[in-house]
């Protein structure tokens, strides 16, 4: 089975000022965000990825480039609009503190499956299109490169949270329990029987074990022995 590494873009100028950027143009990584993206690129340098699929928004393209620049080869690097940010409609460009006074805010917090942003899309629709995109790319990379293929999807916080909720078998109404920080790494394998979530919201740690990507669809009873850390042998 292939493995997808879900990477959120680094911190942006909008994140730093408390704005909901949505799909607005001209939202780029700030200095901290560039450092975060570079650190994530360094973490992934130990993993030969077969593709880096990105949301078309600038902050994701910038983050993806930090990853691509640190790969030994040149992976396939398409843009996919189905991984773009949620269409927040009339909420886009407003401050989070202002949005917290809206009647819709507590519904976003507790019942996202019922949310349709005014002039935008529903959160259920956001999840459906992003999960379908991830599963589509995952199947294509596995078909072309084999079950050991590892690839990267660079996207946005709510998008990645909704993908992880699906992989974890969680109802969308529970997805606010998941945290996905800037430039964080989460890891999912889609097996024939079910997805397996190997990591969520990590910003440090060795990922070289992904280079040896042999795994069974079966969950190890008792938890198993885990993966080998860098520099250890199988003896």
Order of alpha helices (4+ residues) and beta strands (2+ residues): beta-alpha-alpha-beta-alpha-alpha-alpha-alpha-beta-alpha-beta-beta
